[in-house]
Amino acid sequence: MRIVMFTDAFPPYINGVATSCYNLYQVLKKNGHDVLVIAPQADDGPTKKVGDVIYMKGVPLKKMYGYRVTALYSSSIFKQVKAFKPDVIHIQTDFTIGQFARFVIRKLKHVPTIYTYHTAYEDYTYYAVKGLLDRVAKRYVRSYAKNAAKTMTEYITPSDKTKLYMRSVGSDAYINVIPTGLDFSIFKKENIDFNKIEEFKQQHGVDKDTKIFLILGRVAQEKSMDVSIKGYDAFRKAHPEIKSKMFVVGDGPQKEDLMKLSEELGDKDYIEFLGSVPASEVPFYYHLADIYTSASTTETQGLTFMEAMASGTPVLARFDTQLESVIIDNETGYFFTDLDSFVLKAYRILTSSKEELEQLRNKAYLEVDKYSIDKFYENIIRVYQRAIRKKW
């Protein structure tokens, strides 16, 4: 099968959509399919093709860390897509490359189109309108999402939460719920250099008795990292007998605000911002940590939670109905709802016996195994095949 994928997020960029697209690309190639990816250039360089990926030249958006505005059309890339003779076109975005994809599918009407709705765009309207006319912007997003679903041969959401959102905006399109698959093998401890972890701890003044809290991801308002930082601050002050430190891995528009917050709380010496790291190093940081915590309620699936669970790192997440399909409270991870419960659950994790933690890790790994990359592939191929039959 020949697949063209359009996405506004692809490695070296790091976020959930980039991970999902890259994993799909990898598993399709592994199973003998030909794939052509259209994605934004990661730097200020010109449009170029590297292997199976055409990187379009783009201009960075300061308020949307890592995202780039590309041209809405490229005749040379369109010719390459047409010459590729795709069996299906898979759209993973609605941003500028997504709009280019819509031009392509209008020209190649005979080719079935699949769309994956990754992002709850209503949670991002403030970047565009800065609080002004936010209701109007959200209303537009709902209408756009509903209408976009009608134009696709097949429609995918990564979770029931996203499917319910589409129903709430009035979409009656058939929706395939397919959670993003992960290659969990890269998170196994046998693939981690624990000598490197010890060296890292020495370099950052962390002794063997210090417990490490980890936040990882795009440092932006919708991720609510300030909530986790305040939770950690409350824990540190409630339990001074437990030596601890927090590392924030990632970059984004809210980084300076969070650094300022940590100073105001008196946590400057206890919270360290490491900035962006290569995707290949992400498993290292999960294994470094004693607790992975996130307060985000805008996730459509929660890939970082799954990655942490696959790494054997206890998860402390702010409760969200979406995560109920991933985390079983007190069994495969822990939920918190406010500062008090954050402190309580963090203390429970850090004072658990080795046997209790091992039981938690085993249950967590079994829970996320259903999101394996192979099951993801099987589900996606069924959708591709059904889309092709619709165009016969």
N, C-alpha and C positions, 0 to 999 in steps of 0.2 A: 504494500500500500504506500502511496505517496501523499505525505501530509505537509501542508504549509501552516505554520503557526505564527500568529501575530500577537506580540506582547509588548507592553511598555516597561516590563521588569524582567530582567534576565541577568544571570551572573556576568560580570563581577558584582552587580548590584545585589544587595541582600535584603530580602523581605519574604513574606509568605508567598506572594505571587511568583516571585523569581524562583523560589524553591520549588513550587508546584510545577512551573513551566520547565525548569531544568530537569526535574525528576521524570516528567512525562517524555521530554526529548530523549533522555538517556534510556528509558525502558523501551521506547519505540525503536531506537537504534539497535538495542540489545536483541530485540526480537525480529530483526531483519528488515524493518521498514525504512524508507527514505524520508528524511525530514528536512525541511527548509524553514529556518526561523527568521522572522523580521523583528528586530529589537533596536532600541536606541543605543547610540554610541555612548560608551561610559565616560569619555573625556571630550575634549574640544577638537578631536581629530575629524577628518573627513569621513564620509560614508565609505564603508569598505566591507568586503566579504572575508570572513575568517572561517574556513571549513564550511559547515552547514549553516552558519549564521551571517545574515546581512545586518550590519550595524549602521543605522541611519544617523547622520549628523544631527545634533540637537543642541538647544540652548538650555542651560540649567535653570530650574526654578528655585530661587532662594528660599521660598517658604515651604517648598516641598522637597526636602532633602533627597538628593539622588535622582529625582525625576527630571526628565528633559523634554522640552517641546520640540518635536520634529516637524518636518514639512507634512502637510496633509496629503501630498501626492508626490510620487516620483515615477516618471515615465520609465527610467532605466530599471528600477526595481520591479515595476509592474511587468515589464518585458521578461524579466528573469522568472517571476512567478508564473507567468503564462507559459514560458518555455519549459518550466519544471513539470507541467501537466499534472497538477494535483488531483488526487482522488477525493480528498476532503480539504476544507479550509477550517482551521480551528482558531477562533478569535478569543483571546484571553484578556481583552482590555477595551476600554471606551475612550481612552485619551487620544492623543494625536495619531498614534499608529493604529489605534482602533478605528478611527475615522477613515484612515487610508484603507484599512481592511474592508470597510463598507463600500468604498469605491470599487475595490477589486471584485467583491462578490456581485455587485451590480453588473460588472462587465463579464464575469464568468458565471452566468446564471445557471449553467448546467452542472456546476460543481456544488455538492451539498456543503452546508455550513453548520458548524457546531460552535456554540458559544458557552463559555464558562463564566458565571457571575461570581467573581471572587470578592468584590469589595462593596461594603455597605456605604455607598457614596454620600448618603445623608449625613454621615459622621464626619465628612470632610468639607462640607459646603462653606464652613467659616474661613477656609483658606482662600476661597474665591471672593466672598462678599464681606469678609471681616466683620461679621455680625449684622451688617446692614442687609435688609431684605432677605433675611435668612429663611423666613417662611416661604417666600416666593421661590427661592433657590431649591428648597426641599421639595416643594410641589412640582417643580420642573423635573427634578431627579426622579421622582416617583413616576411621572408621566413618561419620561424617557425610558426608564427600565421596563415599564409595561409594554410600550410600543416596540422596543428593541427585541423583546422576546418573540413577538409575532413574526419577525422577519427571518428567523433562523430555522433551519431544518430540524435541528435537535438542540435542546437547552439543558445545561448542567449547572447545578449548584453544589457546593462542597458540603452542605449540611442541611438538616431539617430547618434550622433557624433561618437560613437564607431562603429556603423554599417558602416558608410561612410568610416571610417579608414580601415575596413576589405575589403571593395570594392576597396579602393585605392591600397591595396597590392595585388589585383588580386583574392581575394576569391569569388567564385560563390556559396558558400554554402547558403542554406536557413537560414536566420537569424531572430530569434524572438526578437523583441525589448520589453523588460519587465523591466521597472524601478523598482528598489528596493522599497519594501513597508516599511513603518514605522508605528509603533504604536504611533500615535500622542497623545494618552491619557496621556502618561507620561509627556508630555510637557505642559499640561494645568495648569493654575495658581492655581487651587484648589488643585493640588498635590504638591505645592511648599510651604515650610516653610518660610514665609516672615520675621518672627522673626529672623530666622537664617541669612537671608540676611542682616538685620540691624546689627546683631552681627558681621558679616563678615566685613561690612563697618567700624564699629568702630575699629575693630582689625587692619584694614589696613589704617586707617587714612583718610577715605572717608566720607565727610559730605553730607548732604541731597542735597546740591546744585551742587555737583560734578558729571559730566557726565562721564559715563564709556564706554570705547571702549574695545571690546573683540576680541581676536584672539584665536582660539581653533583648535587643531589638532596636527598631527605629525610635530615636529619642524625639517624640513629638506629642503634642497635646492629647491626641486621641488614645494614646497608649497609657495615659494616667500613671506614669511612673512616679509622679509626686506622691501619689497615695501609698505606693510601696515604700518610698523613702520615709514618709511620715510614720508608716507602720514600723519600719526598722528602727527609727529614732525612738519610738515608744517602747519597743522591745529592749533596746540597749539601755534605756534609762530605768526600765522596770526590772531588768536582770543584769545589773553591773557585775555580778559574779561570773557571768559567762562572757569570755573574751570573744569578740566578733568583729567582722569587717564586711562591708558591702562593696562589690564591684559592679559598675554599670558598663556593659559592653554594647557599643553602638554609637551612632552619631545622628544629629538631626537638629531641627530648628529650636528645640526647647532645651538644648544642652546647657546653655549659659544660665537660663532661669533655674534649672535644677541644681546647678553648681552653687548658685546664689542661695537657694533654699537650704542646701546642706550646710552652708556657712551660718545662716540665720538660726538653724536648729542646734548649732554647736557640734555638727558631725563632720566637719571638714577633714579631720584626721582619721575618720572611720569610713568614709565613703570616697572611693576612688573611681574616676571616670577614665576608662581606658580607650575610648574612641572606637572607631570602626576596625574590625578585624576581617581577614579573609574567611570566606565560607568554610574552607578546609580546616580552620582552627576552631570553629564553633564547638565541636565535640569536646575539645580540650577544656573549655570553660565550664561546660556542664559537669565534667568529672572533677574539676577544681572545687566546685561548690558543695556545700552541705544542704543548702536550700535554694531552689529556683523559685522566684516569686514574680508575679505579674498581677497588676490591677486592671488590665485592659478588659473592657466589655464590648469592644468593637470587632473582635475576631469573628470571622465567618467559619473558622474551623478550630484554630488553636494549635498550629504546627509546633510552636516552641514548647508547648506543654508536652506534646507527644515526644519531641526530641529529648527533653529532660527525663521523661519517664523511661524512654528507651535507654538512656544513659545510666539509669539507676539513681537519679537525683530526686529526692522528695520535692514535690510541687506544692507551693502555697499560692493559691489563686483566688482572686476576688470572685465571688459567686456570680455566675452567669448561666442562664438556662442552656446556652449553647454547649457549655462545658460538661453538662450532665452526661452527655454521651461519651465523654472522654475520661472524666474523673469521677470516681465513686468516693465521696467524702469519708475520710477516716480509714479507707481501705486501699485505694490506689493513689491517693493524694489528699490534700486538705483545702477546704474553702474557708475564706474569711469574708466578713461583711462590714466590719468596722475596725478601728484601731485595737479595741479590746480583744476581739477574736483573732486578729493578726498576732498579737502578743501571745495569746493562749495557745494557738496552733503552732507557732514557731517554737515555743518552749516545749511543747509536746514532741515535736520532731527532734529537737536537739537533745532531749533527755531520754529518748527511746533507747531500748537495749539493742544490741547488734542483731539479736534474733528478730525483734519487732521490725527493725529497718529492713532486714533481709526479706521478711514476709511481705512488707509493703512493696519492695522493689520487684519481687517475683509477680505479685498480682498486677502491678503497674505494667510490667512488660507484656504479660498475657493480654491485658486490656488493649494495649496499642498494637498488638500483633495483627489485629483485624484490619489495620490500616497499612498493611505491607504493600510494597511497590508492585508485587506480582498480582495481588488482588485488584489494585488500582488499574493495572494494565488490562486485565480481563474485562473489567467494567467499561473502560474507555473504548476498547475494540468493539464491544457489543453495540455501543452507541454509534461508532463510525459505520459499522456494517448496516445498521438500521437506517442511518442517514443516506447511505449509498442506495439502498433498496428503494427509498422514497423517490429518488431521482431517476430510477430506471424507466 
